[in-house]
Amino acid sequence: MEVEKVFRNTRIYDLNGDYEAILCRTGWKINNPKKEFPQTKRGESKDYEQNRAKTLQKARSKIRRLIKFYKLDRFVTLTFAENEDDLKAADREFRKFMKRLLRKYPDFKYVGVREFQQRGAIHYHLAVNTFIPHAEISEIWGKGFVWVERKTGRID
């Protein structure tokens, strides 16, 4: 009986042969569509900070699982030479870069995150599965600085 309770409160993720189990002592919450929640504008909830922390933790966990599942062991940082702070323009350039890269490397897998520097400049961090020489990836990006490094060991 104790085993059933543990499995009922546990989620198991298969990360390409590496398994991760997450135990929730209080049980998983299931959305109840009949229950009505008061609608508040973004940032006006009384639990805003707590909800934001939960959302960020879920996002980090999902990214970590994707990195493990696809065995993404190289990290790339893409920056702009000019101080790019226009989100639409930066994302458009990033999508064009990814199209060029995927055309050349069809088996390329990645997880990407957009980040803002303190001054407001946008840059991108990617976890990738394929070795691409620095000079080549820099040429394909063509918009600024590229940093490539290989991570070894556990990604936690």
C-alpha positions in Angstrom: 0.0 0.0 0.0 2.8 2.4 0.8 4.3 1.7 -2.7 1.0 2.7 -4.3 1.0 6.0 -2.5 4.6 6.7 -3.6 3.8 6.1 -7.2 0.6 8.1 -7.0 2.6 11.1 -5.9 5.5 10.5 -8.2 6.2 11.6 -11.7 8.8 9.7 -13.6 10.6 11.2 -16.7 12.5 9.0 -19.1 15.4 11.1 -20.3 16.8 8.8 -23.0 17.7 6.0 -20.6 18.4 8.3 -17.7 15.4 8.4 -15.4 14.3 11.2 -13.1 11.6 10.8 -10.5 9.9 13.8 -8.8 8.0 13.1 -5.6 5.2 15.5 -4.5 4.3 14.8 -0.9 1.0 16.6 -1.0 -0.1 15.1 -4.3 -0.4 16.7 -7.8 -3.1 19.3 -8.3 -5.6 18.7 -11.1 -7.2 21.6 -12.7 -10.9 21.8 -11.9 -12.7 23.5 -14.8 -15.8 24.1 -12.6 -14.0 26.2 -10.1 -13.9 29.9 -11.0 -10.9 32.0 -10.3 -11.0 35.8 -10.0 -9.3 37.3 -13.1 -6.6 39.8 -12.3 -4.4 41.8 -14.6 -0.8 40.6 -15.1 1.3 41.5 -12.0 -1.7 42.4 -9.8 -2.3 39.1 -8.1 -1.7 39.0 -4.4 0.5 35.9 -5.0 2.4 37.4 -7.9 5.9 36.8 -6.6 5.1 33.2 -5.4 3.4 32.4 -8.8 6.3 33.8 -10.7 8.8 31.8 -8.7 6.9 28.6 -9.4 6.6 29.4 -13.1 10.4 30.1 -13.4 11.2 26.8 -11.5 8.9 24.8 -13.8 10.6 26.4 -16.9 14.1 25.7 -15.5 13.1 22.0 -14.9 11.7 21.6 -18.4 14.8 23.1 -20.0 17.0 20.8 -17.9 15.0 17.8 -18.9 15.2 18.7 -22.6 19.0 19.2 -22.3 19.3 15.8 -20.8 16.9 14.0 -23.2 18.6 15.3 -26.3 22.1 15.1 -24.9 22.8 18.8 -25.6 26.4 19.1 -24.3 27.6 22.3 -26.0 26.6 25.8 -25.2 26.5 28.8 -27.6 26.0 32.4 -26.8 24.9 34.8 -29.6 25.2 38.6 -29.1 24.6 41.6 -31.3 27.5 43.9 -32.2 25.0 46.8 -32.0 23.1 47.3 -28.8 19.9 45.5 -30.0 16.9 46.2 -27.8 14.1 45.7 -30.3 12.6 42.3 -29.4 10.9 41.7 -32.7 13.9 42.6 -34.7 16.2 40.4 -32.5 13.9 37.4 -32.7 13.6 37.9 -36.5 17.4 37.7 -36.8 17.5 34.7 -34.5 14.9 32.8 -36.6 16.8 33.6 -39.8 20.0 32.4 -38.2 18.3 29.1 -37.2 16.9 28.6 -40.7 20.4 29.0 -42.1 21.9 26.7 -39.5 19.2 24.0 -39.9 19.6 24.0 -43.7 23.3 23.2 -43.3 22.9 20.8 -40.3 19.5 19.0 -40.5 20.1 16.8 -37.4 20.8 19.9 -35.3 18.9 19.9 -32.0 18.9 22.9 -29.6 17.1 24.5 -26.7 17.3 28.3 -26.7 16.7 31.0 -24.2 16.5 34.8 -24.9 18.1 36.9 -22.2 18.3 40.7 -21.5 21.4 42.3 -20.3 21.2 45.0 -17.6 21.5 47.7 -20.3 18.6 46.2 -22.2 20.6 44.5 -24.9 19.2 41.1 -26.1 21.3 38.0 -26.5 20.6 34.3 -26.9 21.9 31.2 -25.1 21.6 27.8 -26.8 22.3 24.3 -25.7 23.2 22.2 -28.8 24.0 18.7 -29.7 26.3 19.1 -32.7 29.9 20.4 -32.9 30.1 23.3 -35.2 33.4 25.1 -35.5 33.4 28.6 -33.9 34.4 30.3 -37.2 31.6 28.6 -39.0 28.9 29.4 -36.5 30.2 33.0 -36.2 29.9 33.3 -40.0 26.4 32.0 -40.1 25.3 34.3 -37.2 27.1 37.3 -38.7 25.5 39.8 -36.3 28.1 40.0 -33.5 30.0 38.0 -31.0 29.6 34.2 -30.7 30.9 32.1 -27.7 31.0 28.3 -27.9 31.9 26.0 -25.1 31.6 22.3 -24.3 30.1 21.2 -21.0 31.0 17.9 -19.5 29.6 16.1 -16.5 26.1 16.3 -15.1 23.7 19.1 -16.0 21.6 19.8 -12.8 
